[in-house]
């Protein structure tokens, strides 16, 4: 499997599939009474400022996405954040998440940042495998999350 990454702004043809992926996988957040996946993705159509969307493809097919953002989980004291990390369920544990984390670090560095932060409750192993350091644990929405840091 060949995994490639790019900026969302260069792959707008993936928008509808990404909306469907977010709405199916994160239905508790992206639903008619909640946040809009399309609005979030549209905000990420940037090249040189935050929020910036990143996409991954496996053998040319959409495989996942993430974003560089100003805040995550309501936390604003650090910036930038890696957020919205989501990989197609059938492609998890095949390197797509690692490729997205790598590209996010490249883009954050290109934008002039020296660190990148991530907030996660579910993907701790992925961040640790990628060499990110656990900075602290925080409770967000009644659930324990780890704040991870990558030095660029």
C-alpha positions in Angstrom: 0.0 0.0 0.0 1.3 3.4 -1.0 0.3 6.2 1.4 0.5 9.8 0.2 -0.5 13.0 2.0 -1.4 16.5 0.8 -3.2 19.7 1.8 -7.0 19.7 1.7 -7.0 22.9 -0.3 -5.3 20.9 -3.1 -7.7 18.0 -2.9 -11.2 19.6 -2.6 -12.6 16.7 -4.6 -12.3 14.7 -1.3 -14.6 17.1 0.7 -17.9 15.2 0.3 -16.2 11.9 1.2 -14.6 13.5 4.2 -18.0 15.0 5.3 -19.5 11.5 5.1 -16.5 10.0 7.1 -16.8 12.5 9.9 -20.6 12.2 10.1 -20.5 8.4 10.2 -17.6 8.1 12.6 -18.3 11.0 14.9 -22.1 11.2 14.7 -22.2 12.4 18.3 -20.4 15.6 17.2 -21.3 16.0 13.5 -25.1 15.8 13.3 -28.0 18.1 12.3 -28.2 19.6 15.8 -24.4 19.7 16.3 -21.3 20.9 14.5 -21.1 20.9 10.7 -18.4 18.7 9.2 -18.6 20.6 5.9 -18.2 24.0 7.7 -15.2 22.7 9.7 -13.6 21.3 6.5 -14.3 24.5 4.6 -12.5 26.5 7.2 -9.4 24.2 6.7 -9.1 25.2 3.0 -5.9 27.1 3.8 -2.3 26.8 2.7 -0.4 29.3 4.8 -2.4 29.8 8.0 -4.4 28.0 10.6 -6.7 26.1 10.4 -5.1 24.0 7.7 -6.5 20.7 6.5 -4.4 17.6 5.6 -5.5 14.5 3.8 -4.1 11.1 3.3 -4.6 8.6 0.4 -3.8 4.9 0.3 -3.2 3.7 -3.3 -5.0 6.8 -4.5 -8.1 6.4 -2.4 -9.1 8.7 0.5 -7.7 7.2 3.7 -7.9 9.9 6.4 -7.6 13.5 7.4 -6.4 15.8 10.2 -5.9 19.5 10.7 -3.7 22.1 12.3 -5.8 24.3 14.5 -5.5 27.2 17.0 -7.3 25.3 19.8 -8.5 21.8 20.7 -11.1 20.7 23.2 -11.5 24.4 24.2 -7.9 24.6 25.2 -6.2 27.7 23.8 -3.1 28.2 26.0 -1.0 26.2 23.6 -0.9 26.4 19.8 -0.9 25.0 17.2 -2.9 21.8 17.8 -3.3 18.7 15.6 -7.0 18.0 15.6 -9.7 16.2 13.6 -7.5 13.1 13.1 -9.6 10.4 11.5 -8.7 7.4 9.4 -11.1 5.2 7.4 -11.9 2.3 9.7 -10.7 -0.4 7.2 -7.3 1.4 6.9 -6.5 1.8 10.6 -3.3 0.3 11.8 -1.8 0.4 8.2 0.4 3.6 8.7 -2.2 6.2 7.6 -2.3 7.8 11.0 1.5 7.9 11.2 1.7 9.5 7.7 -0.8 12.2 8.8 1.1 12.9 12.0 4.3 13.2 10.0 2.8 15.6 7.4 1.2 17.7 10.2 4.7 18.1 11.8 6.1 19.2 8.4 3.4 21.7 7.8 3.6 23.1 11.4 7.3 23.6 10.9 6.8 25.2 7.5 4.4 27.7 9.1 7.1 28.6 11.7 6.1 26.7 14.7 8.6 24.8 16.9 6.1 22.5 18.7 2.8 20.8 17.8 0.2 19.7 20.4 -2.5 17.1 20.3 -5.4 16.2 22.6 -6.5 12.6 22.5 -8.5 10.1 24.6 -8.5 7.3 22.0 -5.2 7.5 20.0 -2.5 7.5 22.8 -0.7 4.6 21.3 -0.5 6.2 17.9 1.1 9.4 19.3 3.5 7.4 21.5 4.5 5.2 18.6 5.2 8.4 16.5 7.5 9.7 19.2 5.3 12.4 20.7 5.7 13.1 24.4 2.9 13.0 26.9 2.9 16.5 28.5 -0.1 16.1 30.9 -3.4 14.5 31.4 -6.5 16.6 31.5 -10.2 16.0 31.9 -12.4 17.3 29.0 -16.1 16.6 28.9 -15.8 14.2 31.8 -13.2 12.0 30.0 -9.5 11.8 30.6 -7.4 13.0 27.7 -3.7 13.2 27.1 -2.0 16.3 25.8 0.9 15.2 23.6 3.7 17.4 22.2 6.0 17.0 19.2 9.1 19.1 19.0 9.7 20.1 15.4 
